[in-house]
Amino acid sequence: MLFSPRCLGEDSGVWPASALLFTISKSHTMTHQINLAIQVLPKAQHGDIYALVDEAIRVIQQSGVKYRVCPFETVMEGPYDQLMEIVRDAQQACFDAGAEEVLVNLKIQHRRDGDVTIEEKTGKYDG
């Protein structure tokens, strides 16, 4: 089983949705290539918001992972742990550039037994 529920609090036999935690089984490894889409929405009192987003994109560019910048988000391809480090570093880059707050939206596609690639989704559209 990929996910196993664990109840919080007393063992009443009833597990309300708000009391369930889902933990990843230890037998599942996160070594496959995944796709992660990140949308960074920094907030700052002064300066150009796009310049703050550019700092997050710079972190992605310098990471060495395969990526594609789109109008509303940037999609990356790589191992889960590496991409999550990039997510953290992108946020820090926004703060270092003057953001007071950063809202981050993530979308992740992860296969249990294989890689996920950007090419499989968009390759047919590349000219």
Kinemage of the C-alpha trace (Angstrom):
@kinemage 1
@onewidth
@group {chain A} dominant
@subgroup {mainchain}
@vectorlist {calphas} color= white
{ca met a 1} P 0.000 0.000 0.000
{ca leu a 2} L 1.382 3.410 -0.937
{ca phe a 3} L -0.469 5.339 1.785
{ca ser a 4} L -1.558 4.095 5.188
{ca pro a 5} L -3.962 6.032 7.443
{ca arg a 6} L -3.123 6.726 11.069
{ca cys a 7} L -5.691 8.165 13.459
{ca leu a 8} L -4.909 10.984 15.837
{ca gly a 9} L -6.337 11.025 19.332
{ca glu a 10} L -8.418 8.329 20.999
{ca asp a 11} L -9.107 5.023 19.295
{ca ser a 12} L -12.860 5.453 18.912
{ca gly a 13} L -13.110 3.349 15.783
{ca val a 14} L -14.319 6.418 13.877
{ca trp a 15} L -11.762 8.318 11.845
{ca pro a 16} L -13.031 11.772 10.881
{ca ala a 17} L -11.335 13.134 7.783
{ca ser a 18} L -9.719 15.903 9.795
{ca ala a 19} L -8.023 13.346 12.059
{ca leu a 20} L -6.315 11.262 9.368
{ca leu a 21} L -2.652 11.514 8.486
{ca phe a 22} L -1.337 9.802 5.400
{ca thr a 23} L 2.216 8.573 5.586
{ca ile a 24} L 4.269 7.212 2.716
{ca ser a 25} L 5.126 3.557 3.121
{ca lys a 26} L 8.818 2.953 3.865
{ca ser a 27} L 8.942 0.367 1.090
{ca his a 28} L 8.309 3.067 -1.522
{ca thr a 29} L 11.378 4.990 -2.615
{ca met a 30} L 11.251 8.464 -4.092
{ca thr a 31} L 14.096 8.029 -6.570
{ca his a 32} L 12.152 8.278 -9.824
{ca gln a 33} L 11.997 11.448 -11.905
{ca ile a 34} L 8.906 13.488 -11.092
{ca asn a 35} L 7.360 16.628 -12.557
{ca leu a 36} L 6.849 19.544 -10.213
{ca ala a 37} L 5.137 22.777 -11.232
{ca ile a 38} L 5.885 25.778 -9.040
{ca gln a 39} L 4.106 29.106 -9.014
{ca val a 40} L 5.836 31.725 -6.867
{ca leu a 41} L 3.791 34.753 -5.822
{ca pro a 42} L 5.986 37.117 -3.796
{ca lys a 43} L 4.638 40.113 -1.937
{ca ala a 44} L 6.709 43.247 -1.402
{ca gln a 45} L 5.928 46.864 -0.556
{ca his a 46} L 8.502 48.242 -2.962
{ca gly a 47} L 10.105 47.143 -6.189
{ca asp a 48} L 9.188 45.052 -9.175
{ca ile a 49} L 7.361 41.815 -8.327
{ca tyr a 50} L 8.529 40.276 -11.620
{ca ala a 51} L 12.129 40.863 -10.531
{ca leu a 52} L 11.435 38.763 -7.429
{ca val a 53} L 9.947 35.980 -9.560
{ca asp a 54} L 13.038 36.208 -11.784
{ca glu a 55} L 15.164 35.428 -8.730
{ca ala a 56} L 13.187 32.231 -8.117
{ca ile a 57} L 13.578 31.262 -11.779
{ca arg a 58} L 17.317 31.961 -11.556
{ca val a 59} L 17.580 29.373 -8.768
{ca ile a 60} L 15.837 26.839 -11.003
{ca gln a 61} L 18.077 27.679 -13.971
{ca gln a 62} L 21.239 27.299 -11.908
{ca ser a 63} L 20.119 23.992 -10.399
{ca gly a 64} L 20.857 21.973 -13.526
{ca val a 65} L 17.471 20.222 -13.627
{ca lys a 66} L 15.361 20.136 -16.758
{ca tyr a 67} L 12.730 22.892 -16.602
{ca arg a 68} L 10.286 24.848 -18.689
{ca val a 69} L 9.181 28.400 -17.836
{ca cys a 70} L 5.505 28.987 -18.630
{ca pro a 71} L 3.414 32.157 -18.225
{ca phe a 72} L 1.917 31.158 -14.849
{ca glu a 73} L 4.336 28.575 -13.463
{ca thr a 74} L 7.618 26.794 -14.074
{ca val a 75} L 7.708 23.022 -14.509
{ca met a 76} L 10.754 21.048 -13.367
{ca glu a 77} L 11.795 17.434 -13.869
{ca gly a 78} L 14.035 15.564 -11.447
{ca pro a 79} L 14.212 13.502 -8.264
{ca tyr a 80} L 11.691 14.481 -5.589
{ca asp a 81} L 14.214 15.472 -2.912
{ca gln a 82} L 16.255 17.606 -5.303
{ca leu a 83} L 13.177 19.461 -6.563
{ca met a 84} L 11.978 20.128 -3.019
{ca glu a 85} L 15.370 21.655 -2.213
{ca ile a 86} L 14.968 23.916 -5.246
{ca val a 87} L 11.495 24.924 -4.013
{ca arg a 88} L 13.016 25.919 -0.672
{ca asp a 89} L 15.913 27.776 -2.305
{ca ala a 90} L 13.579 29.633 -4.694
{ca gln a 91} L 11.576 30.941 -1.764
{ca gln a 92} L 14.731 32.014 0.040
{ca ala a 93} L 15.909 33.827 -3.095
{ca cys a 94} L 12.682 35.838 -3.104
{ca phe a 95} L 13.160 36.769 0.553
{ca asp a 96} L 16.803 37.680 -0.064
{ca ala a 97} L 15.680 39.956 -2.927
{ca gly a 98} L 13.232 41.850 -0.710
{ca ala a 99} L 9.985 39.877 -0.583
{ca glu a 100} L 8.088 40.207 2.680
{ca glu a 101} L 5.962 37.163 1.999
{ca val a 102} L 5.913 34.378 -0.589
{ca leu a 103} L 2.902 32.304 -1.581
{ca val a 104} L 3.904 29.091 -3.377
{ca asn a 105} L 1.588 26.779 -5.288
{ca leu a 106} L 2.919 23.332 -6.199
{ca lys a 107} L 1.650 20.570 -8.452
{ca ile a 108} L 3.460 17.240 -8.399
{ca gln a 109} L 3.121 14.233 -10.667
{ca his a 110} L 4.869 11.170 -9.280
{ca arg a 111} L 4.665 7.571 -10.501
{ca arg a 112} L 5.120 4.656 -8.191
{ca asp a 113} L 7.146 2.533 -10.619
{ca gly a 114} L 8.622 4.890 -13.174
{ca asp a 115} L 9.726 8.305 -14.278
{ca val a 116} L 7.523 11.231 -15.260
{ca thr a 117} L 8.857 13.486 -18.010
{ca ile a 118} L 7.966 16.874 -19.400
{ca glu a 119} L 8.487 15.466 -22.893
{ca glu a 120} L 5.680 12.909 -22.579
{ca lys a 121} L 3.177 15.677 -21.924
{ca thr a 122} L 4.324 18.452 -24.220
{ca gly a 123} L 6.816 16.983 -26.697
{ca lys a 124} L 4.234 16.645 -29.458
{ca tyr a 125} L 3.731 20.425 -29.344
{ca asp a 126} L 7.407 21.361 -29.645
{ca gly a 127} L 8.156 22.609 -33.143
